[in-house]
């Protein structure tokens, strides 16, 4: 019988994501997979974050602020 279970190897120990109820002892084969690339957190625009000669300014951010959509019928006050 071959059965695969995901787990994590950390500090010399393997922690399985689930336990087998029908196996009390068994030989195992451990395969290390490439670690997940760290996912970048959602980025928000910040002043000066873009390279080049023209950098964002505070004025640019004020121009792009959302002040509601008058055509959507919602009260944005």
C-alpha positions in Angstrom: 0.0 0.0 0.0 1.3 3.4 -0.9 -0.3 6.5 0.6 0.9 10.1 0.4 0.4 12.7 3.1 1.5 16.2 3.1 3.7 17.5 6.0 6.3 19.9 7.0 10.0 19.3 8.0 11.2 21.7 10.6 14.1 21.5 13.0 14.8 17.9 12.2 11.2 16.7 12.7 8.4 15.9 10.3 4.9 17.1 11.2 2.2 15.4 9.1 -0.9 17.4 8.2 -3.1 14.4 9.1 -2.7 11.1 11.0 -3.5 7.7 9.6 -5.9 5.8 11.7 -5.2 2.4 10.1 -1.4 2.5 10.3 0.5 2.1 13.6 3.9 1.5 12.1 5.3 1.6 8.6 8.4 2.2 6.5 8.3 5.6 4.9 9.9 7.4 2.0 10.4 11.2 2.5 10.6 13.4 -0.6 11.5 17.0 -0.1 9.8 19.4 -2.6 11.0 22.9 -3.5 9.7 25.4 -0.9 7.0 27.7 -2.0 8.2 31.0 -3.2 7.2 33.6 -0.7 4.1 35.4 -1.9 4.5 39.1 -2.0 2.0 40.8 0.2 -0.5 43.0 -1.7 1.3 46.2 -2.6 -0.2 49.6 -2.3 1.1 52.5 -4.2 3.5 54.7 -2.2 5.0 58.0 -3.1 8.3 57.5 -5.0 7.9 53.8 -5.5 8.4 53.8 -9.3 11.9 54.1 -10.8 12.8 56.8 -13.3 13.0 60.5 -13.5 9.3 61.2 -12.9 8.4 60.2 -9.3 4.9 60.2 -7.8 4.1 63.2 -5.7 1.5 63.8 -3.0 -0.4 65.9 -5.7 -0.6 62.7 -7.9 -2.3 60.8 -5.1 -4.8 63.5 -4.4 -5.8 63.5 -8.1 -6.6 59.8 -8.0 -8.6 59.8 -4.8 -12.1 58.2 -5.1 -14.9 60.6 -4.2 -17.9 58.4 -5.2 -19.7 57.8 -8.4 -22.6 60.2 -8.9 -24.1 57.9 -11.5 -24.3 54.8 -9.2 -27.3 56.1 -7.2 -25.4 55.7 -3.9 -25.0 58.3 -1.2 -21.2 58.8 -0.9 -21.4 61.7 1.6 
